[in-house]
Amino acid sequence: MTIRISFSDKTVRVAVEINGAIESAITELPQRKWVGLTVEEIGDIYNDTPTAKVGQFVMRLARAIEAKLKEKNT
């Protein structure tokens, strides 16, 4: 008996060979829903910074990071 398992970004494939006969199954992996930062969460980051100028930078940086993550997750 031989068992082969392969993965891709979206599927898992399992193949079992018994006495020359191959049985296989392909399962689609569930896609997780994108969850970004809320305005309140970014506001908390902003409020934890020592000056408004740094806080504005943190706000822009947080949105830029979130945009890149969203791009990679879709």
N, C-alpha and C positions, 0 to 999 in steps of 0.2 A: 504494500500500500504506500502510495506517495501522496503527500499533501503539499500543495503550493498555495501561498497566500500573497496577494499583491495589493498594493495601495496606490491610489492616485489622490489628487486633491478632493475629488468628489465621490469616489467609489472604493469599495473593498471587494476583491474577488477571491473566492476560495475554490480551488479545484482539487478533487480527490480522485486518484486513479487506483482502481481495484481490479486486478486480473485483466488489465488492458482497457477496461471501460472507464471513461472519465465522466464524473459528475461535477458540475460547477454551479456556483451561485454568485450573483453580483448584487451587492447591496449599495444603494446610494446613501452617502453620509448626509445627515441633516445639516442644513445651513443655519448658522446662528444669526439671529437678528442683531444688526449693528446697534450698539448702545453708546452714544456719545456723552460728552460732559454737559451738564445742565448749566444754565446761566448762574445759578446759585453756587455750584461747585467752582466755577471759574471765579465768581465773586469772592469765594472763600480764599482762593489762592491769591487773588488781587489784594484782599484785605490783610493777608499775612505778610505782605511785602512792606519794607520800611518807608518807601516814598511813592508818591503817585506816578512819577516817571517810570520807576522800575515796575510798578504795578501795571501800567499800560503796556509795557514790553511783555510782561508775563501773560497778559490777556491775549495779545497778538500771537505770542509764541504758542499758547495753548490751542488757539483756533487753527494755527498752521499745522501743528502736530495732529490735531483731530482730523483735519482735511486730508492729510497724507495717510492716516490710518484708514479713513473711510475709503479712500481710493484703493488701497491695498486689499480691503475686505469686500469689495464689490466686483 
